[in-house]
Amino acid sequence: MLRAGYQLLNHSPLGAAKTGSNNFALEFVRWRRKPRWLPVAKSKVFRVPERKKQPEEERAELMRLHNHYKTQLRSVRQFLRAEVVRHEETSTADHIVLTPEQEEAEYQLCIAENAAWNAKIASERELRLAKEREEKVAYVQERLDAGKLREELRRERASEHIRHEIEQSKTFITRSNLDEAIETALANPVDHNFAIDMAGAMYKGRTTQSLGSSA
Amino acid sequence: MAQKAIKYIGRTTDFKGNTLWELVGSLPDWGVGRMVIRNMFQRYPEPCYMRILKVQAVNEQPNEARKVRVTVEKTWRGITQPKPVEIYSTSYKADYSLVPVGEEQKYLSNKNKVEEVILPTTIELPPLLREYIRDETGVANPQMKVHFKKTFNKQARLAQEGEKPTLEVSMDVGKPAPVASKLYEGLL
């Protein structure tokens, strides 16, 4: 019913016109009710809620039922609490009383057991540590050998490079043979231009004489 | 022009009287030694009244009825409480009246007492629990103690040895009061 009413309100242009432009004219469609934080509606400001009188017999009977129920509930709780206390007192776990000698013997037994465990674990640990140490030594040795090999290879590559450079340096142009080199260059001009005919033959050189054609 | 009759508008209240500050604030010596009553408690045939022992004024808070800290000796339904009671949080209620010294005797001579209720000492167990206990112990109808906490103004007490309780206590709805039997017509 409320839903239908709200839909009607939302569809009619009268709804917005009536509520005007004040800030409280928000229409909350989701909850179908004025939120608690909005003030009392204008139409309800002067409404006085009716105080309903509870019939005497009803009041008396509700009071009796309440008292009755409380007595029952408290009695059951009291009973269950006593049960728990009784159970705790009679259960075995906390109630074995030992003489000091027995306690001492039990303590020594525990100590011995603990020492045995410790010894067993210690031997296991020593074995494991020795194995780990050996593995570590082997690993380090392997890495050292690999490093040495790597270094040798690098030296070899470097000396190879040096030999190559020395070989190359024989043809270098130096201050002493500069003139000779210039004369040689002038005497032998090089032209990299070339032309290609329809057959794909290459004609090298433009101004200089062709060096020869390649098919 | 004749005065029109006053027409009250708004919510009604069951309170009748003044706040405690309105009473003690205008009395000599803050009304220590005087008798005040709560009109709400005058519904009981037994005497309900308080005698002021000490008054401490409290600053007025804006937009609130003024409170006051008053220590009283309280008598409620014919039983005087053994310790003085401090009234503070309820002192703003406009339900207190001052008893004129001449009328105090009316309250003091009222010897009505609340009818004593004698509770049974045992109650049957709830059905499921009863089945468990029956299985465990083999007792046909196991019973448990009725919960009762002794306070100085309690109207009920547990039955003594060989005494007949005045109130039936069972694990069902119980017997409705004679006034309310109309509510159960055709049901019980």
Interface residues (C-beta under 8 A of the other chain):
Chain A: V48 P49 R51 E56 E57 E58 A60 E61 R64 L65 H68 T71 Q72 R74 S75 V76 R77 Q78 F79
Chain B: I9 G10 R11 T12 L119 I123 L125 P126 L129 M144 K145 V146 H147 V169 M171 V173 G174 P176 A177 V179 A180 K182 L183
